[in-house]
Amino acid sequence: MDDIFSQAVRVGDLIYLSGSIGMHPESKALPEVVEDQTHQALKNIGEILKEAGVGFENVVKTTVLLKSISDWPSVNNVYKEYFVEGKYPARTAYEVANLPLNALVEIESIAIVPSKQ
């Protein structure tokens, strides 16, 4: 299945990142609590952004998928640690029926690459 999956695709000055769950890339472990899954999902996103030569400050849009919308406050508390207050990207959040590997949260994002890169 990995042969039909791209972690990110660049189109012009935009990078579209696929949804990231909180699975540790080396151990394949998925933490049990939503806060830990959110931290790991954002760390995974950070690594993809880094490979593209940008960072969280370049993210302009995120979509947060939650197994339970009641986890939103916990996810939000972690989320704000990765972005600069007052410069948060646009964001939507949805409760969904099922996520890969029974994850509690999945985050997808869009980042802009400065024209000089």
Helices and strands as residue ranges (DSSP letters): G 2-4, E 8-11, E 14-21, H 34-51, G 56-58, E 59-66, G 69-71, H 72-79, E 90-95, G 100-102, E 105-112
